[in-house]
Amino acid sequence: MPTQRVHHPVFARIYATLSVGMERAGVGKLRHQLLAGMSGSVIEVGAGNGLNFAHYPAAVTRVLAIEPEPHLRAIAEQNALRAQVQVTVVAGVAEQLAAQDASFDAGVVALMLCSVFDPAAALSELHRVIRPGGELRFFEHVSAETPGLRRVQRIADATLWPAWFGGCHAGRDTVAEIEAAGFRIEQLERYRLPDSAVPWPTTPHARGIAIRA
């Protein structure tokens, strides 16, 4: 399991600023759709600056939010105070969750599996802490479906993209990794974000619900 300290002081500050504009430009609506209908206890891994917190429905009884980056975690703690549900923000890494087996009704990952050190280990941990039959709600940018853009993603990941963007990898096949971890995809929507004429390496996205087998 990784023990390295997650610290991206420059990227974290840039992201914290840009993400507010992204919320107003439509990402907030996508977060709301992602979390609609959830209930019970939830573990959110890679909570960032806590922009999901405002979208949890009242039927959610508690949220344990894991965030390793200190600057983003400090902002998340402030956003937790404004949430309509109980949110506890703690330090931790996705690959080693401080939670008991099958102790949550659902898990949430949003725009974070691209940057974890070991996505397979992170998803294995989520599978461990979510109860059988529980949900994993996911909203991630993913590998492209077209060969040309997949090639662009591979080049980006092999050069400076991860260093520039806080460890982000553009071309991870996150949907396949979720299934490989033992989840069954129940709902899946693929879309482009932003839906511009010239795509970024991170334009392809997927949002959905997977069931813990």
C-alpha positions in Angstrom: 0.0 0.0 0.0 1.2 3.5 -0.8 2.5 5.6 2.1 3.7 8.6 0.1 2.4 12.1 1.0 0.0 13.5 -1.5 0.8 17.2 -1.9 0.2 19.3 -5.0 0.3 22.8 -3.6 0.3 24.7 -7.0 -2.3 22.5 -8.8 -4.5 22.3 -5.7 -4.8 26.1 -5.6 -5.4 26.4 -9.3 -8.0 23.7 -9.2 -9.8 25.2 -6.2 -10.2 28.4 -8.2 -11.1 26.9 -11.5 -13.6 24.4 -10.1 -15.9 27.1 -8.9 -16.3 28.3 -12.5 -16.7 24.8 -13.7 -19.6 24.3 -11.2 -21.4 27.2 -12.7 -20.7 26.0 -16.2 -22.5 22.7 -15.7 -20.4 20.4 -13.6 -22.6 21.2 -10.5 -25.6 19.9 -12.4 -23.8 16.7 -13.2 -22.8 16.3 -9.6 -26.4 16.7 -8.6 -27.5 14.1 -11.1 -24.8 11.7 -9.9 -25.9 11.8 -6.3 -29.7 12.0 -6.8 -31.6 9.3 -4.9 -28.8 8.2 -2.6 -29.5 7.2 0.9 -27.8 5.7 4.0 -24.1 5.9 4.8 -21.7 7.0 2.1 -17.9 7.0 1.7 -16.6 9.6 -0.7 -13.0 9.0 -1.8 -11.0 11.8 -3.2 -13.4 14.5 -2.1 -11.2 17.3 -3.3 -12.5 20.7 -2.1 -15.9 19.2 -1.2 -18.0 20.4 -4.1 -20.2 17.2 -3.9 -21.3 18.0 -0.4 -24.0 20.4 -1.3 -25.7 17.9 -3.6 -26.2 15.0 -1.2 -29.9 14.4 -0.6 -31.4 14.5 2.8 -31.8 10.7 2.9 -28.0 10.3 3.2 -27.4 9.7 6.9 -23.7 10.4 6.9 -20.7 10.9 4.6 -17.1 10.0 5.3 -15.1 12.1 2.9 -11.5 11.1 2.3 -9.0 13.7 0.8 -5.2 13.4 0.9 -4.3 16.9 -0.4 -4.0 19.3 2.5 -5.1 22.5 0.8 -8.1 20.9 -0.8 -9.0 19.1 2.4 -9.0 22.4 4.3 -11.6 23.8 1.9 -13.6 20.6 2.0 -13.8 21.0 5.8 -15.4 24.4 5.4 -17.8 23.1 2.7 -18.8 20.2 5.1 -20.1 22.7 7.6 -22.5 24.1 5.0 -23.8 20.7 3.9 -27.4 19.6 4.7 -26.1 16.2 5.7 -23.5 15.1 8.2 -20.1 15.1 6.5 -16.8 14.2 8.2 -13.7 15.1 6.3 -10.5 13.1 7.0 -7.0 12.6 5.6 -6.3 9.4 3.8 -5.4 7.7 0.5 -7.8 5.8 -1.7 -5.6 2.7 -1.7 -5.9 2.3 2.1 -9.2 3.3 3.6 -9.6 3.4 7.3 -13.0 1.8 7.4 -14.4 -1.7 8.3 -15.5 -4.2 5.7 -19.0 -3.7 4.3 -19.6 -0.6 6.6 -21.1 1.7 4.0 -24.3 1.6 1.9 -22.6 3.4 -1.0 -19.4 4.9 -2.3 -18.7 8.0 -4.5 -15.8 8.8 -6.8 -15.9 11.9 -8.8 -13.0 13.2 -11.0 -10.4 11.4 -8.9 -9.6 7.9 -10.2 -7.5 9.5 -12.9 -5.0 10.7 -10.3 -4.8 8.0 -7.7 -1.5 6.1 -7.4 -3.1 2.7 -8.0 -6.7 2.7 -9.3 -7.1 -1.1 -9.0 -6.1 -0.9 -5.3 -8.4 2.0 -4.7 -11.4 0.2 -6.3 -10.5 -2.9 -4.4 -10.7 -0.9 -1.2 -14.1 0.6 -2.2 -15.4 -2.9 -2.9 -14.2 -4.0 0.5 -15.9 -1.2 2.5 -19.2 -1.0 0.5 -21.8 -3.6 1.6 -22.9 -6.4 -0.8 -25.6 -4.9 -3.0 -24.5 -1.4 -2.3 -23.8 1.3 -4.9 -20.7 2.9 -6.3 -21.6 6.2 -8.0 -18.9 7.4 -10.4 -18.2 10.5 -12.5 -14.9 10.3 -14.2 -13.1 11.3 -17.4 -12.1 8.1 -19.2 -10.2 6.6 -22.1 -11.5 7.7 -25.5 -13.6 5.4 -27.8 -11.8 6.6 -30.9 -8.3 5.5 -31.9 -7.1 9.0 -32.6 -8.0 10.5 -29.3 -6.8 7.4 -27.4 -3.4 8.0 -29.1 -3.4 11.6 -27.9 -4.2 10.4 -24.4 -1.3 7.9 -24.4 1.1 10.6 -25.5 -0.2 13.1 -22.9 0.2 10.5 -20.1 3.7 9.6 -21.2 4.9 13.2 -21.2 4.0 16.1 -19.0 0.2 15.8 -18.4 0.4 14.0 -15.0 3.1 16.5 -13.7 1.1 19.5 -14.8 -2.3 18.3 -13.5 -1.7 16.9 -10.1 -1.0 13.3 -11.1 -4.0 13.1 -13.6 -3.8 10.4 -16.3 -6.0 11.1 -19.3 -6.3 7.7 -20.7 -7.3 5.3 -17.9 -10.1 2.8 -18.8 -11.9 3.5 -15.6 -15.2 1.7 -16.5 -13.3 -1.5 -17.2 -11.4 -1.1 -14.0 -14.6 -0.7 -12.0 -15.9 -3.9 -13.4 -12.6 -5.7 -12.8 -12.8 -4.8 -9.1 -16.0 -6.8 -8.7 -18.7 -4.2 -9.4 -21.6 -4.7 -11.9 -22.3 -1.6 -14.0 -26.0 -0.9 -13.7 -26.2 2.5 -15.4 -23.7 4.2 -17.7 -23.7 7.4 -19.6 -20.8 8.5 -21.8 -20.5 12.1 -22.9 -18.0 14.9 -23.8 -17.0 17.5 -21.3 -16.5 20.1 -22.5 -18.4 19.4 -25.7 -16.0 21.5 -27.9 -15.1 21.1 -31.5 -11.5 20.2 -30.6 -11.4 17.7 -27.7 -9.0 17.8 -24.8 -7.3 14.5 -23.8 -9.8 14.5 -20.8 -12.9 15.3 -22.8 -14.5 11.8 -22.8 -16.4 11.2 -19.5 -18.5 8.5 -18.0 -21.1 8.7 -15.2 -23.0 5.9 -13.7 -23.9 3.5 -11.0 -22.2 0.2 -10.3 -23.4 -2.5 -7.8 -21.0 -4.2 -5.4 -21.3 -7.9 -6.0 
